[in-house]
Amino acid sequence: AGGRLHVMSSAVDSGSYFDRSADQGERGGHGAGLAVRDTAGGRVLVFSGQWVVAHLSQADALLHPIQFARHSPITFDLSQIERMDTSGAWLVHRTRLAAEAAGASVTLQGAQRAFLTLIQAVAERDKRAAPNADHPHFLVAVLVRAGHALEDAWKTTVEAIGFLGLLLETFGRCLINPRRFRLTSTVYHMEQAGFNAVPIVSLMSFLIGAVLAFQGATQLRKFGGEVFTVNLVGISFLREVGILLTAIMVAGRSGSAFTAQIGSMKLREEIDAMRTLGLNPMEVLVVPRVLALIIMMPILGFIAAIMGLGGGMMVLWLTTGMSPWAYIERVYAAVNLWSFWVGMIKAPVFGLLIGLIGCFEGLKVEGSAESVGQRTTQSVVEGIFIVIVADAFFSIMFEIIGV
């Protein structure tokens, strides 16, 4: 940049002080300058000139040959610096790290408050591991990571329970004062999360029912019990597979959509704007979505069960010659009414859990598009996990009461 740079130092012995104790440098004009002095109180590095990105390579060349002695005090005199930006602050910080790694104690003095703040900000952002840091054993690192995951899971569980309480409170207010309830928004989300999901839920259930019937008939044929494939498909789809498959599809389709929608609104500060206008985000955003899933999940679960039975009927008709009427009669004989109601009882609970998790994760989005992606992924994982846990709980409960 036209300025002359100086480091008035001679050959350096490794790990020792410079031999010269006189002033070994001078200010670098319009560029960056560095002077190294050895005094009775230790070594002093006098930074001067302009430590900015325009002189980055030259400033780095000034610092590169300097070596530090162990257990020696080092003073960085920053009083003569005219200008400093992030690159210059980084060089100062890097040099301090190198001195401390060599065992020297470093003191910064004479810096302007703005320069010192910049150096501290760079130091806080530096996530690099210490040069001599001992890496933990692999098993220790795994246990630490598992511990952090369990801690995060516990915190999320406690927050989700609190969110459920807030949701129930808001439901109660809407019941007491129906004018607060948003019917148009609820119907809209019933269409988006429910009716628009019918094609994919129907197709997946039909195919799963066909596969289950084909595999069941193949295995039962060995024992001459192909006719019991109807029992297998009918009971499994009405009690378990139909509603569980529907819940997983809805969690991946609608739960993630809820998280992305609410997260994007929070990112654009639309939720803060709602509060400013006196609107309750729980009433406007959360209650309609959760209620829509509670209403639509039994309908989707019923459609999934019927389509699964249809897939099984088609396979048995093509592979064993069982007529559709014989299949329907066998289903009527093998399946009791409680097998149907078990799935229907689960459905609204699954809808509540999926909607709760989707909205909860959406409201936890913070500050960036990356956060939206992370929370959306978290929503799908948590939604599927909680649905499977709830299904296992229902299975145990119904087994205990003999249903």
C-alpha positions as CSV (number, residue, x, y, z in Angstrom):
1,A,0.0,0.0,0.0
2,G,3.0,2.2,-0.4
3,G,3.9,2.2,3.3
4,R,7.3,0.8,4.3
5,L,7.2,-2.2,6.7
6,H,10.0,-2.9,9.2
7,V,10.9,-5.6,11.7
8,M,14.4,-4.7,13.0
9,S,15.3,-8.1,14.4
10,S,18.2,-10.4,13.7
11,A,18.5,-14.1,13.7
12,V,16.3,-15.7,16.4
13,D,17.4,-18.6,18.5
14,S,14.6,-21.1,19.0
15,G,12.8,-20.5,22.3
16,S,15.1,-17.7,23.4
17,Y,14.9,-13.9,23.5
18,F,16.2,-11.6,20.8
19,D,19.7,-10.6,21.5
20,R,19.1,-6.9,20.9
21,S,17.6,-4.9,23.7
22,A,17.5,-1.6,21.8
23,D,14.6,-0.4,19.8
24,Q,14.4,-2.9,17.0
25,G,11.7,-1.5,14.8
26,E,10.0,1.6,13.7
27,R,6.6,2.6,12.6
28,G,5.5,1.4,9.3
29,G,4.3,4.6,7.6
30,H,0.9,4.0,6.1
31,G,1.2,0.2,6.4
32,A,1.5,-2.2,9.3
33,G,4.5,-2.0,11.6
34,L,6.0,-4.1,14.4
35,A,8.8,-3.4,16.8
36,V,10.3,-6.0,19.2
37,R,12.0,-4.9,22.4
38,D,13.6,-6.9,25.1
39,T,13.4,-5.2,28.5
40,A,14.0,-6.2,32.0
41,G,10.4,-6.9,32.5
42,G,10.2,-9.2,29.5
43,R,9.6,-8.9,25.8
44,V,7.5,-6.1,24.3
45,L,5.8,-6.3,20.9
46,V,4.9,-2.8,19.7
47,F,2.2,-2.9,17.0
48,S,1.9,0.3,14.9
49,G,0.3,1.6,11.8
50,Q,-2.7,0.1,10.0
51,W,-3.6,-3.5,10.8
52,V,-6.3,-3.9,8.2
53,V,-7.0,-6.4,5.5
54,A,-5.2,-4.3,2.8
55,H,-1.9,-5.1,4.7
56,L,-2.8,-8.6,5.8
57,S,0.0,-10.5,4.0
58,Q,2.7,-8.0,5.1
59,A,1.5,-8.0,8.7
60,D,1.5,-11.7,8.7
61,A,5.1,-11.7,7.4
62,L,6.1,-9.4,10.3
63,L,4.7,-11.8,12.9
64,H,5.8,-15.1,11.3
65,P,9.5,-15.1,12.4
66,I,8.8,-14.3,16.0
67,Q,9.4,-17.0,18.6
68,F,8.5,-17.1,22.2
69,A,10.4,-18.3,25.3
70,R,8.7,-20.5,27.8
71,H,7.6,-18.9,31.1
72,S,8.5,-15.4,29.8
73,P,6.2,-12.4,30.2
74,I,5.1,-10.9,26.8
75,T,3.5,-7.5,26.4
76,F,1.5,-6.5,23.3
77,D,1.7,-2.7,23.1
78,L,-1.2,-1.7,20.9
79,S,-1.1,2.0,21.6
80,Q,0.4,3.0,18.3
81,I,-2.1,1.2,16.1
82,E,-3.9,3.7,13.9
83,R,-6.5,1.4,12.3
84,M,-7.6,-2.2,12.9
85,D,-10.2,-4.4,11.4
86,T,-11.2,-8.0,11.9
87,S,-8.2,-9.4,10.0
88,G,-5.8,-7.4,12.1
89,A,-7.6,-8.4,15.3
90,W,-7.3,-12.0,14.2
91,L,-3.5,-11.7,13.7
92,V,-3.2,-10.3,17.2
93,H,-5.3,-13.0,18.7
94,R,-3.5,-15.7,16.8
95,T,-0.1,-14.4,18.0
96,R,-1.4,-14.4,21.6
97,L,-2.5,-18.0,21.2
98,A,0.9,-19.0,19.9
99,A,2.7,-17.2,22.8
100,E,0.4,-18.9,25.3
101,A,0.9,-22.3,23.7
102,A,4.7,-21.8,24.1
103,G,4.1,-21.2,27.8
104,A,4.4,-17.4,27.9
105,S,2.1,-15.1,29.7
106,V,0.6,-12.4,27.5
107,T,-0.7,-8.9,28.4
108,L,-2.4,-6.5,26.1
109,Q,-1.9,-2.8,26.9
110,G,-2.5,0.6,25.3
111,A,-5.3,-0.6,23.0
112,Q,-8.2,1.7,22.1
113,R,-11.5,0.4,23.5
114,A,-12.8,-0.3,19.9
115,F,-9.7,-2.3,19.1
116,L,-9.8,-4.3,22.3
117,T,-13.5,-5.0,21.8
118,L,-12.8,-6.3,18.3
119,I,-10.0,-8.6,19.6
120,Q,-12.3,-10.0,22.3
121,A,-15.0,-10.6,19.8
122,V,-12.6,-12.5,17.5
123,A,-11.4,-14.5,20.5
124,E,-15.0,-15.5,21.5
125,R,-15.7,-16.6,17.9
126,D,-12.6,-18.7,17.7
127,K,-13.8,-22.3,18.2
128,R,-10.5,-23.8,17.4
129,A,-9.2,-26.4,19.9
130,A,-6.2,-25.5,21.9
131,P,-3.0,-26.7,20.3
132,N,-2.0,-29.0,23.1
133,A,-5.5,-30.0,24.2
134,D,-5.8,-33.7,24.9
135,H,-8.5,-35.4,22.9
136,P,-10.9,-37.5,25.0
137,H,-11.1,-41.3,24.5
138,F,-13.6,-42.4,21.9
139,L,-15.8,-44.1,24.4
140,V,-15.7,-41.0,26.7
141,A,-16.7,-38.8,23.7
142,V,-19.6,-41.2,22.9
143,L,-20.8,-41.1,26.5
144,V,-20.6,-37.3,26.7
145,R,-22.5,-37.0,23.5
146,A,-25.2,-39.4,24.7
147,G,-25.4,-37.5,28.0
148,H,-26.0,-34.2,26.1
149,A,-28.6,-35.9,23.9
150,L,-30.5,-37.2,27.0
151,E,-30.3,-33.8,28.6
152,D,-31.7,-32.2,25.5
153,A,-34.4,-34.8,25.3
154,W,-35.5,-34.3,28.9
155,K,-35.6,-30.5,28.4
156,T,-37.6,-30.9,25.2
157,T,-40.1,-33.3,27.0
158,V,-40.6,-30.8,29.8
159,E,-41.1,-27.9,27.4
160,A,-43.6,-30.0,25.3
161,I,-45.6,-30.9,28.3
162,G,-45.8,-27.2,29.2
163,F,-46.9,-26.5,25.6
164,L,-49.6,-29.1,25.9
165,G,-50.9,-27.4,29.0
166,L,-50.9,-24.1,27.2
167,L,-52.8,-25.7,24.3
168,L,-55.4,-27.2,26.6
169,E,-55.8,-23.8,28.3
170,T,-56.4,-22.1,24.9
171,F,-58.9,-24.8,24.0
172,G,-60.7,-24.1,27.2
173,R,-60.9,-20.4,26.4
174,C,-62.2,-21.1,23.0
175,L,-64.9,-23.4,24.4
176,I,-66.0,-20.8,26.9
177,N,-66.0,-18.0,24.3
178,P,-66.7,-19.6,20.9
179,R,-66.2,-16.3,19.1
180,R,-62.5,-16.8,19.7
181,F,-62.6,-20.0,17.7
182,R,-61.4,-19.7,14.1
183,L,-63.7,-21.9,12.0
184,T,-62.4,-20.8,8.6
185,S,-58.8,-21.6,9.5
186,T,-59.7,-25.0,11.0
187,V,-61.6,-26.0,7.8
188,Y,-58.7,-24.8,5.6
189,H,-56.3,-27.0,7.6
190,M,-58.7,-29.9,7.5
191,E,-58.5,-29.7,3.7
192,Q,-54.8,-29.3,3.6
193,A,-53.8,-31.8,6.2
194,G,-56.7,-34.2,5.8
195,F,-58.5,-34.4,2.4
196,N,-55.4,-33.6,0.4
197,A,-53.6,-36.5,2.1
198,V,-56.3,-39.0,1.1
199,P,-54.6,-40.1,-2.2
200,I,-51.2,-40.8,-0.7
201,V,-52.6,-42.5,2.4
202,S,-54.9,-44.6,0.2
203,L,-52.2,-45.7,-2.2
204,M,-49.7,-46.6,0.6
205,S,-52.4,-48.5,2.6
206,F,-53.5,-50.4,-0.5
207,L,-50.0,-51.5,-1.4
208,I,-49.1,-52.4,2.2
209,G,-52.3,-54.4,2.5
210,A,-51.4,-56.2,-0.8
211,V,-47.9,-57.0,0.4
212,L,-49.1,-58.2,3.8
213,A,-51.6,-60.5,2.2
214,F,-49.2,-61.9,-0.3
215,Q,-46.5,-62.6,2.3
216,G,-49.1,-64.0,4.8
217,A,-50.7,-66.3,2.1
218,T,-47.2,-67.5,1.1
219,Q,-46.3,-68.5,4.6
220,L,-49.7,-69.9,5.6
221,R,-49.9,-72.0,2.4
222,K,-47.3,-74.3,4.0
223,F,-49.8,-75.2,6.7
224,G,-52.9,-75.3,4.5
225,G,-54.2,-72.1,6.2
226,E,-54.4,-69.6,3.4
227,V,-57.9,-68.7,4.4
228,F,-56.6,-67.2,7.7
229,T,-54.7,-64.6,5.6
230,V,-58.0,-62.7,5.8
231,N,-57.8,-62.7,9.6
232,L,-54.2,-61.5,9.4
233,V,-54.9,-58.6,7.1
234,G,-58.3,-57.6,8.7
235,I,-57.2,-57.6,12.4
236,S,-53.8,-56.0,11.7
237,F,-55.1,-53.2,9.6
238,L,-58.1,-52.3,11.7
239,R,-56.2,-52.4,15.0
240,E,-52.6,-51.4,14.2
241,V,-51.3,-51.1,10.7
242,G,-53.9,-48.8,9.2
243,I,-53.9,-46.1,11.8
244,L,-50.2,-46.3,12.5
245,L,-49.3,-46.1,8.9
246,T,-51.6,-43.1,8.5
247,A,-50.1,-41.4,11.5
248,I,-46.5,-41.8,10.2
249,M,-47.6,-40.4,6.8
250,V,-49.3,-37.4,8.4
251,A,-46.3,-36.8,10.7
252,G,-44.0,-36.7,7.6
253,R,-46.5,-34.7,5.5
254,S,-48.5,-32.4,7.7
255,G,-46.5,-32.2,10.9
256,S,-43.4,-31.0,9.0
257,A,-45.6,-28.5,7.0
258,F,-46.9,-27.1,10.3
259,T,-43.3,-26.6,11.6
260,A,-42.1,-25.0,8.3
261,Q,-45.1,-22.7,8.1
262,I,-44.9,-21.5,11.7
263,G,-41.1,-21.4,11.7
264,S,-41.1,-19.2,8.6
265,M,-43.6,-16.9,10.2
266,K,-41.5,-16.6,13.3
267,L,-38.4,-16.0,11.1
268,R,-40.2,-13.0,9.4
269,E,-41.4,-11.8,12.8
270,E,-45.0,-12.2,11.8
271,I,-45.8,-13.9,15.1
272,D,-44.4,-10.8,17.0
273,A,-46.6,-8.7,14.8
274,M,-49.6,-10.8,15.8
275,R,-48.9,-10.2,19.5
276,T,-48.5,-6.4,18.7
277,L,-52.0,-6.4,17.2
278,G,-53.4,-8.2,20.2
279,L,-53.8,-11.6,18.6
280,N,-52.9,-14.8,20.4
281,P,-50.6,-17.0,18.3
282,M,-52.0,-20.1,20.1
283,E,-55.5,-19.3,19.0
284,V,-54.6,-18.1,15.5
285,L,-51.9,-20.7,14.5
286,V,-51.9,-23.7,16.9
287,V,-55.5,-24.5,17.8
288,P,-56.9,-24.7,14.2
289,R,-54.0,-27.0,13.1
290,V,-54.2,-29.3,16.0
291,L,-58.0,-29.5,15.9
292,A,-57.9,-30.2,12.2
293,L,-55.7,-33.2,12.7
294,I,-57.8,-34.4,15.7
295,I,-60.9,-34.4,13.4
296,M,-59.2,-35.8,10.2
297,M,-57.1,-38.6,11.7
298,P,-60.1,-40.9,12.4
299,I,-61.3,-40.3,8.8
300,L,-57.9,-41.0,7.3
301,G,-57.5,-44.0,9.5
302,F,-60.8,-45.4,8.4
303,I,-59.9,-44.9,4.7
304,A,-56.5,-46.5,5.3
305,A,-58.1,-49.6,6.9
306,I,-60.6,-50.0,4.0
307,M,-57.9,-49.6,1.4
308,G,-55.6,-52.0,3.2
309,L,-58.4,-54.6,3.2
310,G,-59.0,-53.9,-0.5
311,G,-55.3,-54.6,-1.2
312,G,-55.5,-57.9,0.6
313,M,-58.7,-58.8,-1.2
314,M,-57.1,-58.1,-4.6
315,V,-54.1,-60.3,-3.8
316,L,-56.1,-63.2,-2.5
317,W,-58.5,-63.0,-5.4
318,L,-55.6,-63.2,-7.9
319,T,-53.5,-65.7,-6.1
320,T,-55.9,-68.1,-4.4
321,G,-59.1,-67.4,-6.3
322,M,-61.0,-66.3,-3.2
323,S,-63.9,-64.2,-4.5
324,P,-64.5,-60.7,-3.1
325,W,-67.8,-61.7,-1.5
326,A,-66.1,-64.7,0.2
327,Y,-63.4,-62.3,1.4
328,I,-65.9,-59.8,2.8
329,E,-67.8,-62.6,4.6
330,R,-64.6,-63.9,6.1
331,V,-63.6,-60.4,7.3
332,Y,-67.1,-60.1,8.9
333,A,-66.6,-63.4,10.7
334,A,-63.0,-62.8,11.8
335,V,-63.1,-59.2,12.9
336,N,-65.2,-58.0,15.8
337,L,-66.4,-54.5,16.3
338,W,-63.8,-53.7,19.0
339,S,-61.0,-54.3,16.4
340,F,-62.4,-51.3,14.5
341,W,-62.9,-49.1,17.6
342,V,-59.4,-49.7,18.9
343,G,-58.0,-48.0,15.8
344,M,-60.6,-45.2,16.0
345,I,-59.8,-44.5,19.6
346,K,-56.1,-44.2,18.8
347,A,-56.6,-41.8,15.8
348,P,-57.6,-38.5,17.5
349,V,-54.8,-39.0,20.1
350,F,-52.3,-39.5,17.3
351,G,-53.6,-36.4,15.6
352,L,-53.2,-34.4,18.8
353,L,-49.6,-35.5,19.3
354,I,-48.6,-34.9,15.7
355,G,-50.2,-31.4,15.6
356,L,-48.7,-30.6,19.0
357,I,-45.1,-31.6,18.0
358,G,-45.4,-29.8,14.6
359,C,-46.5,-26.5,16.1
360,F,-44.2,-26.8,19.1
361,E,-41.1,-27.2,16.9
362,G,-42.2,-24.4,14.6
363,L,-42.4,-21.9,17.5
364,K,-38.8,-22.9,18.6
365,V,-37.3,-21.7,15.3
366,E,-34.6,-19.1,15.9
367,G,-33.0,-16.6,13.5
368,S,-32.1,-18.5,10.3
369,A,-33.3,-20.6,7.5
370,E,-31.0,-23.4,8.8
371,S,-33.0,-23.4,12.0
372,V,-36.2,-24.0,10.0
373,G,-34.7,-27.0,8.4
374,Q,-33.4,-28.4,11.7
375,R,-36.7,-27.9,13.4
376,T,-38.7,-29.5,10.5
377,T,-36.5,-32.5,10.6
378,Q,-36.8,-32.7,14.4
379,S,-40.6,-32.4,14.1
380,V,-40.8,-35.4,11.8
381,V,-38.5,-37.5,13.9
382,E,-40.2,-36.6,17.2
383,G,-43.7,-37.0,15.6
384,I,-43.0,-40.5,14.4
385,F,-41.3,-41.5,17.6
386,I,-44.1,-40.3,19.9
387,V,-46.7,-41.9,17.7
388,I,-45.0,-45.3,18.0
389,V,-44.6,-44.9,21.7
390,A,-48.2,-44.0,22.1
391,D,-49.2,-47.0,19.9
392,A,-47.2,-49.3,22.1
393,F,-48.9,-47.8,25.2
394,F,-52.3,-48.4,23.7
395,S,-51.4,-52.0,22.8
396,I,-50.4,-52.7,26.3
397,M,-53.5,-51.0,27.8
398,F,-55.9,-52.8,25.5
399,E,-54.2,-56.1,26.2
400,I,-54.5,-55.5,30.0
401,I,-58.2,-54.7,29.8
402,G,-58.8,-57.6,27.4
403,V,-60.0,-55.7,24.3
